[in-house]
Amino acid sequence: MHSDLILVVAAQVLVISAVAAAIGVLLLRHLVCRRRVRSKGRAVLVTGCDRGVGLELAAHLDSLGFRVLAGVREPCGAGAARLQARTSVLTRLVDLDVTSEVSVAAAAGQVRRELQETDTELWAVINNAGVCIPGELQWLTWEQCHRSIQVNLEGAVRITKTFLPLLQQAKGRVVFVTSCFTDGGLPGAGLLSATSAALDALADCLRLEAQGQVKVSTVRLGDFSLTTGLLSEHHREVAAMRAALPDAAEVDRFSAYQDAVASRGLTLRSAAPPQPLPKTVCAAFEDALLTRRPLRAYQVTEGVGARLGRWLRAQLPSDLRDALVTRRFRRQLPKVTHL
């Protein structure tokens, strides 16, 4: 009896010790992985800095001490001027159209000169440039479909492939900005979801190919249209879609959908600068660039409710999820009014 008690106590001590050791290892690993690297002497190329996430992110990285190479399509535009007003001498504008091979080649030459002149290394590339054109596939023009793929997918591939040798030399980082909509489709978000899912897959493959030479992360953003002005020019896309609608009977449903988008204030044109993004957005990018072992994916949603809603939808059987999403979508549509 006494020996049995000793064995039981010994087993309990062994289990407790094993659990404590495992917790200790996990805590130690967490502390090591969360250690931060320096920003001084390192440059970050960010695409799509004319507005929204790119503009806010470039300003934030400048404040952290990174040398920021801010890719803009309009170096003399209002967005570039706002960025320069908010940043220091550490930020340089780069004339960059991610859909143009010539523009990317010229930007690569400028980046190399900047690195040589400032004695810095290219630490990271953040593929942020992207377009979002809400609308069902049957409404979108082919030009809109092609542009979405050109900018969101082909542009990120072109930029990453061009600057990968410099990133390998620095053992740096690649960050792809994608969308939380890849967790489950929503009506009208097909092209955004498709290109984001493709980038998620590309990031996974590139991470394996890099074999630790370059760390690869994705930052999956929720709907921050109201703060970024992403859809401020959507009225032009609406006009193009409506002009190309082949079926007059479809115009009513199309108009109702676009009214629903406009009613949220997403497409209002304004001369005022976009509101600052939530701190969680820049914090995700900061973590991806500065921690020694960044996460493979960062999911940044509009709030706890949105995060919980996406998680719950992901747990449902696909048929039930589809039915609930379709029902909610139909209830949100206003009475049919022509644009």
N, C-alpha and C positions, 0 to 999 in steps of 0.2 A: 504493500500500500504506500509505504514511504517512498520507495523507488519510483512508483507510478507518478506520485505527486511531483517528484523532482523532474521527471521527464516532461510533465505537463508545463511546469514552470519554465524549464529550459526551452521548450518549444515556443512558449509565449514570448520569452525574452528574445529568442532568435527572430521571431516574426516582427516584434517591435523594433529590434535593431535594424532589420532589413528595410522596414518601412522608413525609419528615421534616416538611414543611409541613402535611400532612394530620394527622399525629400531634400536631403542635403546636396546630393548631386544635381538635382533639378534646379535648386536655388543657385548653386555655384555656376551651373551652365547658364542660367538666366542672367546672372551678374556679368559673366564673361561676355555673353552675346550682346548684352545691352550696353557694353562699354562703347564710348563714342570715339570716332576718329576726328582728326583736326580738319578744319575747313581752309585754313591758310595755305596758300600756294596751290589751291585746287580750283579748277574751272568747271562750270556746269553749263551745258547747252540746253536751253529750254525752247521748244518750238511753240508757235501760237501765242506769242506774248502781246498781241495787239489789244487784247481785252480779256476779261473773265479770269479763269483759273491761271492761265499763263502769266498775265500781268501781275496778279496778286502774288503768285509763287516767285516770280523773278524778284519782286521787291523784298519778299521775305528772305530769300536766299542771300540777297545783297546784305541784309541786316545781320546775317549769320557770319559774314566774312568771306563767302565764296566770291570768286570772280565769275560774274554771270554773263553768259553770251546769250542774249535774248533775241530769238528769231522772230522777226516781224515781217509781214507782207508789205506794210506801208511805213517805211522808215521816217517819212515826213508827215504821217497821219496823226490824228488826235490821240490814239492809244499810245503810240510811241512817245509822244510828248508827255502824256501823263506818267508813263513809266520813268522817263528821264527825270521828271520833277520829283519823283519819290525815291530815287536811288542815288548812290554815290558814284565815284569814279571807278568803282569796281565793276560796274555794269557797262557793257558795250552792246549796241544794237547790231544785229546781223540781218541783212536783207535776205529773207529766206522764204521761198515758196516750195513747200515739201512735194508738190506735184510736178515740179520742173527739174529735170536732170541738170540742166544748165545752171539754174539757181542754186541747187544743192552743191554742185561742184565749185561754184564761186564762193559759197559760204564755207566750204571745207578749206579753201585756200585762205580765207580771212581768219578762220579759227586757228589754223596752223601758225599764221603770222602772229596772232595775238598770244598764243602760247609761247612762242619763241621770244617775243619782245618782253613779256612779263615773267618769263621763267616759271611757268606754271604747267601743270599736267591736266589733261582732260579727265576729270574724275567721274563725270556722269553725263548721260544724255537722257532728258525727260521728253518722251514723245507725247506732247500734250495737244498739238494741233488736231482739230477735228471739227466736223460739222454735224448738225442734227436737224433733220428735215422731217417733222412729224407728218404722218400720212400713211394710209394703207398702201400696200404695194401696187394695187391696181390704179391708184390715183397718181403715183409718182411718175414723172417723166423719166425717160431713159437717161437724159442728161443729169437729172438729180440723183438717180441711182448710181451712175458712173462716178459722179463727183464725190458721193459719200464713200465709195470704195477707194477712189484715188487718194482722197485726203486721209481718211481714217485708217486704212489698211496699207495701201501701197506707199503712202507718204512715210509711215512709221517704219516700214521695211527698208525703204530707200535711205532714210536717215541713219537707222541702226547699222546697216551694211556699210555705209560710207565711213562712219566714225568708229566702227568696231576695232580696227587696228590700234587707234590711239587709246581706246578704253582698255584694250588688252595690255598695252605697255604700262598703264597706270594701275592695272588690276582694279578697275573701277566698277561703275554701276550702269545698268540700263533700267529705266523705269517706263512702263507703258501705262498710259491713262486710259482706262476702259470704263464700262458702265455696269452698274448693279443689275441692269435689265437682262444680263446674261443668265441670271438665276431663274428667270421665267419670263416668257414673252408677254408683251402687252400690245394691244391693237394700236397700230400707228407707229410702232417703234422697231419695225422689222430690220431696216438697214443698220440702225445704231446697234441693235442687239447682235446682228450677224457679224459686223465688223469687230465689235468688242469681243465676241466669242473667239473669233479668229486670232485676235491679238493675245488673248489668254492662252490659247494653244501654242502660239508662236513663242510666248515667254517661257512656257514649260519646256519646249524643245531646245530653245537657246540656252536655258539654264543647264541642261544636260550636256549640250555641245561645248559650252564654255569650260566645263570641268573645273570650276572654282576660280578661273582666271578673271571672269567678270561675273558679278552677282546681278541677278535679274529679278525684278519685282513688278507687280502690277498694282495700281491704285484704282480701285473700282468705286466710282463716284455715283451717288444718288442724284436726284433731281435738284440741281442748284440753279435752275434757269432764272429764277427771280433775282438772284444776286449776281449772276455773271453776265446777263444780257445776251445769252447764247442765241436766243430766238428774236433778237431785236429787228432783224431784217426778214423775218418769216413771211411778212405780207407779200414780199416779192415771190417767194416760193409758192404761196397760195395762188397768186395770179397765174403763174405758169402752169400749175396743176389744173386749175379750173379751165383754162383755155384749151387744155389737151384732153379733157374728159370726153370720151367717145359716146357716152350714153347720157342723154339729157335727164333720164330718170335718176341717175346717180348723183346729180347736182345737189338735190335736197339733203341727202345723207352726208355728202361731202361738206356742205355748208354748215350743217349741224355740228359736225366734228370740229371744224375750224373755229366755229363760234365758241365751242367748249374750251379750246386752247386759248383763244383770245380773252375769254372771260376770267381766266386766272391771272391776267395781266402780264403774260409771258411775252407778248409780241408788241407791247407799247414802245414806241420810239421815244428816246429821251436823250437830251444833251448832257444830263448829269452823269458823273462817273458812277460805275457800278458800286453797290454796297460791298464792304469787305466780306470776304468769305468767312464761314465759321472757322474757329481756330483749329478744329479737328482736321480740316482739309490740309492746311499747311503742316500740321503736326505729323500727318502720315508721310508726306514727302520728306520732311526733316528726318524722320526715323529711317526711311528707306536709304537716305544718303549718308547718315552719320553713324548709325549703329554698325558694329563690326559684323554682325550677322543679321541682315535685314530679313523681314518676313517675305515669304513668297508672294503673298497677296494682302493688301490692306483694303478693307471695305469701309467706306465712309458714306453714311446715309444722312438724310436730313434731320433725323432725331430718333429717339428710342422707339416711338410708335412705328415709324417707317421700317426700322430694322426688325422689329418684332413681326410686322406684317409680312415682310419678305421671308422671314424664317418660317412662319406658319404656312405660307403658301408652298414653300419647298417641301414641307412634311406631308402635304395632302396628296392623295392619289391624283394622277394627271387628269383624269376625266372630271373629277370633282373640282380641281383647281381651275380648269378651263371654264367650267360652267359658272363658277363664282366670279371669275374675272370678266367673262362676257356679260353677266348680269349687271355687275357694277358699272361696266363701261356704258351699257345701254341706259342705265338710270342716270348717269352723269350728263348725257347728251341733253341739251336744251331743246325747246320747241324749235322746229325747223324754221330758220330765217335765212334768207339769202344774204351773202356778203356784199 
